[in-house]
Amino acid sequence: MALKDILSALEEQTSGEEEEQPTEMKAIWISYLDLVPLLQGKDETSFSQAFSEMAENCRQAGLNTLIVQVRPFGDSFYPSEYFPWSSLTGVLTYDPLEIMTAVAEEKDLSIHAWVNPMRGMTESEMADVPENFPMRIWYDDKESQSTYLMIVDGRIYLNPASTEVRQLIADGAAELAEKYAVDGIHIDDYFYPPSMDFSVDAASYTEYCENGGSLSQADWRRENTFEMVREMSNAVKEKNSRIVFGVSPRGILSQNLEDIYVDLERLAQEPGCLDYIAPQLYYGFNNESAPFSETALVWNQLAEENNIALIPGLAAYKIGGEDPYAGTGKNEWAEDPSLLAAQIQEARTLSAYGGIMLFRYGSIFQSAEERQAAMKEAMETFVPVLQEEANPAG
């Protein structure tokens, strides 16, 4: 698929009407942290009204795409055949995702379902999961635990070394693609827990070696995540070829490979796997270890070489605060209200550019009291930039 076709598909609505579509994704992450207050103890009418206000805030700010987190911890914010209702909301009598897709259509916004494929609930939360769900079945059987699950610091993760686990993850993605009017399926950087000890999945790795496998344990993990993402993408496309599939990895390319065991270069090279890539470029221009401009160029080259749309993820959440890991650039986000606007403008000059994503809704529209003045000043610079129409390069 040519880059211009990918960009067009990112914004294509499901109405079937022939009309000119925007070619720049101007997206915002709406995380479970933003959604839970709208859902806990709220009825259908209250949630619908609250989410409609949220969507309208985004639309007025010049955004056109909502990246909505619907499965953060091996659970769901919608009735699922494969994953239990989230303990953060409890069982609901209505379908939040059905409401969110309807609101997005009403507001002429695209909507992507954001899932965390491997990260699950804590062991204490597992006790409340109904016994018919796969994760609970696997957890209750000690032998199955070591095959299908990984437990790190009391949190349960799905083990992508298992074909059954990857099938569950793919089925969950296909369910979203089949049942909901979403424009995309989106995953972020929660793969293996960072630098997870090799003892955690040693049993699975030993079985792999006994069956003739020759990869190192680190490379075997990378093989597992590659197959998981590829199978998710295939499952989505089989249900609805118009739905785009994208991933939002860590902003430094090597960290994905070394810390969370996912090979973004290989995924980008896999034909038809990724429609877009949204690296989390949460760095200022003066960040000592990863300056924005140089880091963006690394990802632009990867995206351009593989004809994938580049959607830089930008750190709206840092506005008005200190960035302690930026070295001499630690005060940049606090001192320069035009920083985010400048990053959007620079991103638009990249040859593989397809849009931007802002993290996250609450940071912009519900910022902490001590950052409200800084956010207001920053919005006066970046909202007009968002409201402009740009023609992506390439």
KERODO-99462 format. One record per residue (C-alpha): residue number from 1; residue in one letter; x, y, z. Coordinates in Angstrom, 1 decimal. Layout:
<rs>
+-----+---+--------+--------+--------+
:   k : r :     xx :     yy :     zz :
+-----+---+--------+--------+--------+
: NUM : A :      X :      Y :      Z :
...
+-----+---+--------+--------+--------+
</rs>
This chain:
<rs>
+-----+---+--------+--------+--------+
:   k : r :     xx :     yy :     zz :
+-----+---+--------+--------+--------+
:   1 : M :    0.0 :    0.0 :    0.0 :
:   2 : A :    1.4 :    3.4 :   -1.0 :
:   3 : L :    2.1 :    5.9 :    1.8 :
:   4 : K :   -0.6 :    8.3 :    0.5 :
:   5 : D :   -3.1 :    5.4 :    0.5 :
:   6 : I :   -2.2 :    4.5 :    4.1 :
:   7 : L :   -2.7 :    8.1 :    5.2 :
:   8 : S :   -6.0 :    8.3 :    3.5 :
:   9 : A :   -7.1 :    5.0 :    5.1 :
:  10 : L :   -6.2 :    6.4 :    8.6 :
:  11 : E :   -9.0 :    8.9 :    8.3 :
:  12 : E :  -11.6 :    7.1 :    6.2 :
:  13 : Q :  -14.9 :    6.9 :    7.9 :
:  14 : T :  -17.4 :    4.0 :    7.6 :
:  15 : S :  -20.3 :    6.0 :    6.2 :
:  16 : G :  -19.6 :    4.9 :    2.6 :
:  17 : E :  -20.1 :    8.5 :    1.4 :
:  18 : E :  -17.8 :    9.9 :   -1.3 :
:  19 : E :  -16.1 :   12.9 :    0.2 :
:  20 : E :  -12.6 :   14.3 :    0.5 :
:  21 : Q :  -10.9 :   12.9 :    3.6 :
:  22 : P :   -8.2 :   14.6 :    5.7 :
:  23 : T :   -4.7 :   13.1 :    5.2 :
:  24 : E :   -3.1 :   14.1 :    8.5 :
:  25 : M :   -3.8 :   12.2 :   11.7 :
:  26 : K :   -4.1 :   14.6 :   14.6 :
:  27 : A :   -4.6 :   12.2 :   17.4 :
:  28 : I :   -4.8 :   12.1 :   21.2 :
:  29 : W :   -4.4 :    9.1 :   23.6 :
:  30 : I :   -7.3 :    8.7 :   25.9 :
:  31 : S :   -6.1 :    6.3 :   28.5 :
:  32 : Y :   -7.8 :    4.2 :   31.1 :
:  33 : L :   -6.9 :    7.0 :   33.6 :
:  34 : D :   -9.1 :    9.3 :   31.6 :
:  35 : L :  -11.9 :    6.9 :   31.1 :
:  36 : V :  -12.3 :    5.3 :   34.5 :
:  37 : P :  -13.7 :    8.4 :   36.3 :
:  38 : L :  -16.3 :    8.6 :   33.5 :
:  39 : L :  -17.3 :    4.9 :   34.0 :
:  40 : Q :  -17.1 :    4.1 :   37.7 :
:  41 : G :  -20.6 :    4.2 :   39.2 :
:  42 : K :  -22.0 :    6.0 :   36.1 :
:  43 : D :  -25.0 :    5.0 :   34.1 :
:  44 : E :  -25.2 :    4.9 :   30.3 :
:  45 : T :  -26.5 :    8.4 :   29.9 :
:  46 : S :  -23.9 :    9.9 :   32.2 :
:  47 : F :  -21.1 :    8.2 :   30.4 :
:  48 : S :  -22.4 :    9.1 :   27.0 :
:  49 : Q :  -22.7 :   12.8 :   27.9 :
:  50 : A :  -19.2 :   12.8 :   29.5 :
:  51 : F :  -17.5 :   11.1 :   26.6 :
:  52 : S :  -19.3 :   13.4 :   24.2 :
:  53 : E :  -17.9 :   16.4 :   26.0 :
:  54 : M :  -14.4 :   14.8 :   25.9 :
:  55 : A :  -14.7 :   14.2 :   22.2 :
:  56 : E :  -15.9 :   17.8 :   21.6 :
:  57 : N :  -13.0 :   19.2 :   23.5 :
:  58 : C :  -10.7 :   17.2 :   21.2 :
:  59 : R :  -12.5 :   18.3 :   18.1 :
:  60 : Q :  -12.4 :   22.0 :   19.1 :
:  61 : A :   -8.7 :   21.7 :   19.7 :
:  62 : G :   -8.2 :   20.7 :   16.1 :
:  63 : L :   -7.7 :   16.9 :   16.7 :
:  64 : N :   -9.4 :   14.4 :   14.5 :
:  65 : T :   -8.5 :   11.0 :   15.9 :
:  66 : L :   -9.2 :    9.4 :   19.4 :
:  67 : I :   -6.9 :    6.6 :   20.5 :
:  68 : V :   -9.0 :    5.0 :   23.2 :
:  69 : Q :   -7.6 :    2.5 :   25.7 :
:  70 : V :  -10.2 :   -0.3 :   25.9 :
:  71 : R :   -8.0 :   -3.2 :   27.2 :
:  72 : P :   -5.3 :   -2.1 :   29.6 :
:  73 : F :   -4.8 :   -5.1 :   32.0 :
:  74 : G :   -6.0 :   -8.3 :   30.3 :
:  75 : D :   -9.5 :   -6.9 :   30.9 :
:  76 : S :  -11.9 :   -5.0 :   28.8 :
:  77 : F :  -14.1 :   -1.8 :   28.8 :
:  78 : Y :  -16.6 :   -3.6 :   26.6 :
:  79 : P :  -18.4 :   -7.0 :   26.8 :
:  80 : S :  -15.8 :   -9.5 :   25.4 :
:  81 : E :  -15.9 :  -13.2 :   24.8 :
:  82 : Y :  -12.2 :  -13.4 :   25.6 :
:  83 : F :  -11.4 :  -10.9 :   28.4 :
:  84 : P :  -13.3 :  -10.1 :   31.6 :
:  85 : W :  -14.8 :   -6.8 :   32.5 :
:  86 : S :  -12.2 :   -4.5 :   34.0 :
:  87 : S :  -12.0 :   -4.5 :   37.8 :
:  88 : L :  -11.6 :   -0.7 :   37.4 :
:  89 : T :  -15.2 :   -0.4 :   36.3 :
:  90 : G :  -16.9 :   -3.6 :   37.3 :
:  91 : V :  -19.5 :   -5.3 :   35.1 :
:  92 : L :  -21.6 :   -2.7 :   33.3 :
:  93 : T :  -25.1 :   -3.0 :   31.8 :
:  94 : Y :  -24.1 :   -1.0 :   28.7 :
:  95 : D :  -21.3 :   -1.1 :   26.2 :
:  96 : P :  -18.9 :    1.9 :   26.6 :
:  97 : L :  -17.1 :    1.1 :   23.3 :
:  98 : E :  -20.3 :    1.1 :   21.3 :
:  99 : I :  -21.1 :    4.5 :   22.8 :
: 100 : M :  -17.6 :    5.8 :   22.1 :
: 101 : T :  -17.7 :    4.8 :   18.4 :
: 102 : A :  -21.1 :    6.3 :   18.0 :
: 103 : V :  -19.9 :    9.6 :   19.6 :
: 104 : A :  -16.8 :    9.6 :   17.3 :
: 105 : E :  -19.0 :    9.2 :   14.2 :
: 106 : E :  -21.3 :   12.0 :   15.4 :
: 107 : K :  -18.3 :   14.3 :   15.9 :
: 108 : D :  -16.7 :   13.3 :   12.6 :
: 109 : L :  -13.7 :   11.9 :   14.5 :
: 110 : S :  -11.8 :    8.7 :   13.8 :
: 111 : I :  -11.4 :    6.3 :   16.7 :
: 112 : H :   -8.8 :    3.6 :   17.3 :
: 113 : A :   -9.1 :    0.9 :   19.9 :
: 114 : W :   -6.0 :    0.8 :   22.0 :
: 115 : V :   -5.1 :   -2.5 :   23.7 :
: 116 : N :   -2.2 :   -3.8 :   25.8 :
: 117 : P :   -1.8 :   -7.4 :   24.4 :
: 118 : M :    0.5 :   -8.9 :   27.1 :
: 119 : R :    0.0 :   -6.9 :   30.3 :
: 120 : G :   -2.6 :   -8.4 :   32.7 :
: 121 : M :   -4.1 :   -7.9 :   36.1 :
: 122 : T :   -2.4 :   -8.5 :   39.5 :
: 123 : E :   -2.6 :  -11.8 :   41.2 :
: 124 : S :   -5.0 :  -10.4 :   43.8 :
: 125 : E :   -7.3 :   -9.1 :   41.0 :
: 126 : M :   -7.3 :  -12.5 :   39.4 :
: 127 : A :   -9.4 :  -13.8 :   42.2 :
: 128 : D :  -12.4 :  -11.8 :   40.9 :
: 129 : V :  -12.0 :  -12.9 :   37.3 :
: 130 : P :  -14.8 :  -15.4 :   36.3 :
: 131 : E :  -13.6 :  -19.0 :   35.9 :
: 132 : N :  -14.5 :  -19.3 :   32.3 :
: 133 : F :  -11.9 :  -16.8 :   30.9 :
: 134 : P :   -8.7 :  -18.3 :   29.6 :
: 135 : M :   -6.4 :  -16.2 :   31.8 :
: 136 : R :   -8.2 :  -17.5 :   34.9 :
: 137 : I :   -8.1 :  -21.1 :   33.7 :
: 138 : W :   -4.4 :  -20.9 :   33.0 :
: 139 : Y :   -3.7 :  -19.2 :   36.3 :
: 140 : D :   -5.6 :  -21.8 :   38.4 :
: 141 : D :   -3.6 :  -24.7 :   37.0 :
: 142 : K :    0.0 :  -24.5 :   38.2 :
: 143 : E :    1.3 :  -26.4 :   35.2 :
: 144 : S :   -0.5 :  -24.1 :   32.8 :
: 145 : Q :    0.9 :  -21.1 :   34.6 :
: 146 : S :    4.4 :  -21.7 :   33.5 :
: 147 : T :    3.3 :  -22.3 :   29.9 :
: 148 : Y :    0.9 :  -19.5 :   29.3 :
: 149 : L :    1.6 :  -16.9 :   31.9 :
: 150 : M :    4.5 :  -14.9 :   33.3 :
: 151 : I :    4.3 :  -13.3 :   36.8 :
: 152 : V :    6.5 :  -10.4 :   37.6 :
: 153 : D :    6.3 :   -8.5 :   40.9 :
: 154 : G :    2.7 :   -9.8 :   41.4 :
: 155 : R :    1.5 :   -8.8 :   38.0 :
: 156 : I :    0.5 :  -11.4 :   35.4 :
: 157 : Y :    1.6 :  -11.2 :   31.8 :
: 158 : L :    0.5 :  -13.3 :   28.9 :
: 159 : N :    3.4 :  -15.4 :   27.5 :
: 160 : P :    3.7 :  -14.9 :   23.7 :
: 161 : A :    5.8 :  -18.0 :   23.4 :
: 162 : S :    2.6 :  -20.0 :   23.5 :
: 163 : T :    0.7 :  -20.4 :   20.3 :
: 164 : E :   -2.5 :  -20.6 :   22.4 :
: 165 : V :   -1.7 :  -17.3 :   24.0 :
: 166 : R :   -1.0 :  -15.6 :   20.7 :
: 167 : Q :   -4.3 :  -17.0 :   19.3 :
: 168 : L :   -6.1 :  -15.5 :   22.3 :
: 169 : I :   -4.5 :  -12.1 :   21.7 :
: 170 : A :   -5.3 :  -12.3 :   17.9 :
: 171 : D :   -8.9 :  -13.3 :   18.6 :
: 172 : G :   -9.3 :  -10.4 :   21.0 :
: 173 : A :   -8.1 :   -8.0 :   18.2 :
: 174 : A :  -10.3 :   -9.7 :   15.7 :
: 175 : E :  -13.3 :   -9.3 :   18.0 :
: 176 : L :  -12.8 :   -5.5 :   18.1 :
: 177 : A :  -12.4 :   -5.3 :   14.4 :
: 178 : E :  -15.5 :   -7.4 :   13.7 :
: 179 : K :  -17.9 :   -6.0 :   16.3 :
: 180 : Y :  -17.1 :   -2.3 :   16.5 :
: 181 : A :  -16.9 :    0.6 :   14.0 :
: 182 : V :  -13.3 :    1.4 :   14.9 :
: 183 : D :  -10.9 :    2.9 :   12.3 :
: 184 : G :   -7.8 :    1.3 :   13.8 :
: 185 : I :   -6.4 :   -1.1 :   16.3 :
: 186 : H :   -3.4 :    0.3 :   18.3 :
: 187 : I :   -0.9 :   -1.2 :   20.7 :
: 188 : D :    1.8 :    0.6 :   22.7 :
: 189 : D :    5.1 :   -0.3 :   24.3 :
: 190 : Y :    3.9 :   -2.9 :   26.9 :
: 191 : F :    5.6 :   -6.0 :   25.6 :
: 192 : Y :    7.9 :   -7.9 :   28.0 :
: 193 : P :    8.3 :   -6.1 :   31.3 :
: 194 : P :   11.6 :   -4.1 :   31.0 :
: 195 : S :   14.6 :   -6.3 :   31.3 :
: 196 : M :   12.6 :   -9.2 :   32.7 :
: 197 : D :   14.7 :  -11.8 :   34.4 :
: 198 : F :   15.3 :  -14.8 :   32.2 :
: 199 : S :   14.2 :  -17.1 :   35.0 :
: 200 : V :   10.6 :  -16.0 :   34.6 :
: 201 : D :   10.0 :  -17.7 :   31.2 :
: 202 : A :   12.8 :  -20.3 :   31.6 :
: 203 : A :   10.4 :  -23.2 :   31.4 :
: 204 : S :    9.0 :  -22.1 :   28.1 :
: 205 : Y :   12.5 :  -21.4 :   26.7 :
: 206 : T :   13.7 :  -24.8 :   27.8 :
: 207 : E :   10.8 :  -26.5 :   26.0 :
: 208 : Y :   11.7 :  -24.5 :   22.9 :
: 209 : C :   15.3 :  -25.7 :   23.0 :
: 210 : E :   14.2 :  -29.3 :   23.6 :
: 211 : N :   12.1 :  -29.0 :   20.5 :
: 212 : G :   15.2 :  -28.0 :   18.4 :
: 213 : G :   15.2 :  -24.3 :   18.9 :
: 214 : S :   18.6 :  -22.6 :   18.6 :
: 215 : L :   17.9 :  -18.9 :   19.3 :
: 216 : S :   19.3 :  -17.2 :   22.4 :
: 217 : Q :   16.6 :  -16.5 :   25.0 :
: 218 : A :   16.7 :  -12.8 :   24.2 :
: 219 : D :   16.3 :  -13.5 :   20.4 :
: 220 : W :   13.6 :  -16.1 :   21.2 :
: 221 : R :   11.6 :  -13.4 :   23.0 :
: 222 : R :   12.0 :  -11.1 :   20.0 :
: 223 : E :   10.7 :  -13.9 :   17.8 :
: 224 : N :    7.7 :  -14.3 :   20.1 :
: 225 : T :    6.7 :  -10.6 :   20.0 :
: 226 : F :    7.2 :  -10.5 :   16.2 :
: 227 : E :    4.8 :  -13.4 :   15.8 :
: 228 : M :    2.3 :  -12.0 :   18.2 :
: 229 : V :    2.1 :   -8.6 :   16.5 :
: 230 : R :    2.1 :  -10.2 :   13.0 :
: 231 : E :   -0.8 :  -12.5 :   14.0 :
: 232 : M :   -2.7 :   -9.6 :   15.6 :
: 233 : S :   -2.4 :   -7.6 :   12.4 :
: 234 : N :   -3.4 :  -10.5 :   10.2 :
: 235 : A :   -6.5 :  -11.2 :   12.4 :
: 236 : V :   -7.6 :   -7.6 :   12.2 :
: 237 : K :   -7.2 :   -7.4 :    8.4 :
: 238 : E :   -9.0 :  -10.7 :    7.9 :
: 239 : K :  -12.0 :   -9.2 :    9.6 :
: 240 : N :  -11.9 :   -5.8 :    8.1 :
: 241 : S :   -9.2 :   -4.8 :    5.7 :
: 242 : R :  -10.0 :   -1.1 :    6.0 :
: 243 : I :   -9.0 :   -1.0 :    9.7 :
: 244 : V :   -5.5 :    0.3 :   10.1 :
: 245 : F :   -3.0 :   -1.4 :   12.6 :
: 246 : G :   -0.3 :    0.6 :   14.3 :
: 247 : V :    2.2 :    0.3 :   17.2 :
: 248 : S :    3.6 :    3.0 :   19.5 :
: 249 : P :    7.0 :    1.8 :   20.7 :
: 250 : R :    9.6 :    3.5 :   22.9 :
: 251 : G :   11.2 :    6.5 :   21.5 :
: 252 : I :   14.7 :    5.2 :   21.3 :
: 253 : L :   14.8 :    2.4 :   18.8 :
: 254 : S :   17.4 :    0.3 :   20.6 :
: 255 : Q :   15.5 :    0.3 :   23.9 :
: 256 : N :   12.6 :   -1.7 :   22.2 :
: 257 : L :   15.0 :   -4.4 :   21.1 :
: 258 : E :   17.1 :   -4.6 :   24.3 :
: 259 : D :   14.7 :   -3.8 :   27.1 :
: 260 : I :   11.2 :   -5.1 :   26.0 :
: 261 : Y :   12.3 :   -7.5 :   23.4 :
: 262 : V :   10.5 :   -6.3 :   20.3 :
: 263 : D :   12.3 :   -5.8 :   17.0 :
: 264 : L :   10.7 :   -2.7 :   15.4 :
: 265 : E :   12.9 :   -2.9 :   12.3 :
: 266 : R :   11.8 :   -6.4 :   11.5 :
: 267 : L :    8.1 :   -5.5 :   12.1 :
: 268 : A :    8.4 :   -2.5 :    9.8 :
: 269 : Q :    9.9 :   -4.7 :    7.1 :
: 270 : E :    7.2 :   -7.3 :    7.4 :
: 271 : P :    4.8 :   -6.8 :    4.4 :
: 272 : G :    1.4 :   -5.6 :    5.4 :
: 273 : C :    2.0 :   -5.8 :    9.2 :
: 274 : L :    2.1 :   -2.2 :   10.2 :
: 275 : D :    0.2 :    0.7 :    8.6 :
: 276 : Y :    1.7 :    3.3 :   10.9 :
: 277 : I :    4.3 :    3.6 :   13.6 :
: 278 : A :    3.9 :    6.1 :   16.4 :
: 279 : P :    7.2 :    6.2 :   18.4 :
: 280 : Q :    7.0 :    8.0 :   21.8 :
: 281 : L :    9.2 :   10.9 :   21.0 :
: 282 : Y :    8.8 :   12.4 :   24.5 :
: 283 : Y :   12.0 :   14.5 :   24.3 :
: 284 : G :   12.7 :   18.2 :   24.1 :
: 285 : F :   14.9 :   19.7 :   21.4 :
: 286 : N :   17.6 :   20.1 :   24.0 :
: 287 : N :   17.4 :   16.6 :   25.6 :
: 288 : E :   21.0 :   15.5 :   26.0 :
: 289 : S :   20.6 :   11.8 :   25.3 :
: 290 : A :   17.8 :   11.9 :   22.8 :
: 291 : P :   17.2 :   15.3 :   21.2 :
: 292 : F :   13.8 :   15.4 :   19.4 :
: 293 : S :   15.1 :   16.3 :   16.0 :
: 294 : E :   17.8 :   13.7 :   15.7 :
: 295 : T :   15.6 :   11.0 :   17.2 :
: 296 : A :   12.7 :   11.8 :   14.9 :
: 297 : L :   15.0 :   11.4 :   11.9 :
: 298 : V :   15.9 :    7.8 :   12.9 :
: 299 : W :   12.3 :    6.8 :   12.9 :
: 300 : N :   11.6 :    8.7 :    9.7 :
: 301 : Q :   14.2 :    6.7 :    7.9 :
: 302 : L :   12.7 :    3.5 :    9.2 :
: 303 : A :    9.2 :    4.5 :    8.2 :
: 304 : E :   10.2 :    5.9 :    4.8 :
: 305 : E :   12.3 :    2.8 :    3.8 :
: 306 : N :    9.3 :    0.6 :    4.6 :
: 307 : N :    6.5 :    2.8 :    3.2 :
: 308 : I :    4.9 :    3.2 :    6.7 :
: 309 : A :    3.2 :    6.4 :    7.9 :
: 310 : L :    5.2 :    8.0 :   10.8 :
: 311 : I :    3.0 :    9.4 :   13.5 :
: 312 : P :    5.3 :   10.9 :   16.2 :
: 313 : G :    4.0 :   10.6 :   19.8 :
: 314 : L :    4.5 :   13.9 :   21.6 :
: 315 : A :    4.7 :   14.6 :   25.3 :
: 316 : A :    2.0 :   17.0 :   26.2 :
: 317 : Y :    2.1 :   15.7 :   29.7 :
: 318 : K :    5.6 :   17.3 :   30.2 :
: 319 : I :    4.3 :   20.8 :   29.6 :
: 320 : G :    5.0 :   23.0 :   32.6 :
: 321 : G :    7.3 :   20.6 :   34.4 :
: 322 : E :   10.8 :   19.5 :   34.8 :
: 323 : D :   12.2 :   16.7 :   32.6 :
: 324 : P :   14.7 :   15.1 :   35.1 :
: 325 : Y :   16.2 :   12.7 :   32.5 :
: 326 : A :   17.0 :   15.4 :   29.9 :
: 327 : G :   20.3 :   16.6 :   31.4 :
: 328 : T :   20.9 :   20.3 :   30.6 :
: 329 : G :   17.6 :   20.4 :   28.8 :
: 330 : K :   15.5 :   19.5 :   31.9 :
: 331 : N :   13.8 :   22.9 :   32.1 :
: 332 : E :   12.9 :   23.1 :   28.5 :
: 333 : W :    9.2 :   22.0 :   28.9 :
: 334 : A :    8.8 :   24.4 :   31.8 :
: 335 : E :   10.3 :   27.5 :   30.1 :
: 336 : D :    9.2 :   27.3 :   26.5 :
: 337 : P :    5.4 :   27.3 :   26.0 :
: 338 : S :    5.8 :   27.0 :   22.2 :
: 339 : L :    7.8 :   23.7 :   22.4 :
: 340 : L :    5.0 :   21.4 :   21.5 :
: 341 : A :    3.9 :   23.7 :   18.6 :
: 342 : A :    7.4 :   23.7 :   17.3 :
: 343 : Q :    7.6 :   19.9 :   17.4 :
: 344 : I :    4.3 :   19.6 :   15.4 :
: 345 : Q :    5.7 :   22.0 :   12.8 :
: 346 : E :    9.0 :   20.1 :   12.6 :
: 347 : A :    7.3 :   16.7 :   12.4 :
: 348 : R :    5.3 :   18.0 :    9.4 :
: 349 : T :    8.5 :   18.4 :    7.4 :
: 350 : L :    9.5 :   14.7 :    7.7 :
: 351 : S :    9.2 :   12.7 :    4.5 :
: 352 : A :    7.2 :    9.8 :    6.1 :
: 353 : Y :    5.0 :   12.1 :    8.2 :
: 354 : G :    1.4 :   11.0 :    8.6 :
: 355 : G :    0.4 :   13.0 :   11.7 :
: 356 : I :    1.0 :   13.3 :   15.4 :
: 357 : M :   -0.3 :   11.8 :   18.7 :
: 358 : L :   -0.5 :   13.7 :   21.9 :
: 359 : F :   -0.2 :   12.0 :   25.3 :
: 360 : R :   -2.6 :   12.3 :   26.9 :
: 361 : Y :   -6.2 :   13.8 :   27.2 :
: 362 : G :   -6.1 :   14.4 :   31.0 :
: 363 : S :   -2.7 :   16.2 :   30.8 :
: 364 : I :   -4.2 :   18.8 :   28.3 :
: 365 : F :   -7.8 :   19.2 :   29.3 :
: 366 : Q :   -7.6 :   18.3 :   33.0 :
: 367 : S :   -4.1 :   19.3 :   33.9 :
: 368 : A :   -2.9 :   19.5 :   37.5 :
: 369 : E :   -3.5 :   22.8 :   39.2 :
: 370 : E :    0.2 :   23.7 :   39.3 :
: 371 : R :    0.4 :   23.2 :   35.5 :
: 372 : Q :   -2.8 :   24.8 :   34.4 :
: 373 : A :   -1.3 :   28.2 :   33.6 :
: 374 : A :    1.6 :   26.6 :   31.7 :
: 375 : M :   -0.8 :   24.4 :   29.7 :
: 376 : K :   -3.1 :   27.3 :   28.9 :
: 377 : E :   -0.1 :   29.3 :   27.5 :
: 378 : A :    1.1 :   26.2 :   25.6 :
: 379 : M :   -2.4 :   25.6 :   24.1 :
: 380 : E :   -2.4 :   29.1 :   22.8 :
: 381 : T :    0.5 :   28.2 :   20.6 :
: 382 : F :   -0.1 :   24.5 :   19.6 :
: 383 : V :   -3.9 :   24.6 :   19.1 :
: 384 : P :   -3.7 :   27.0 :   16.2 :
: 385 : V :   -1.1 :   24.8 :   14.7 :
: 386 : L :   -3.3 :   21.7 :   15.1 :
: 387 : Q :   -6.2 :   23.6 :   13.5 :
: 388 : E :   -4.2 :   24.3 :   10.4 :
: 389 : E :   -4.4 :   21.8 :    7.6 :
: 390 : A :   -1.1 :   20.4 :    6.6 :
: 391 : N :   -0.1 :   18.3 :    3.6 :
: 392 : P :    2.1 :   15.4 :    4.9 :
: 393 : A :    5.4 :   15.0 :    3.1 :
: 394 : G :    6.1 :   12.0 :    0.8 :
+-----+---+--------+--------+--------+
</rs>
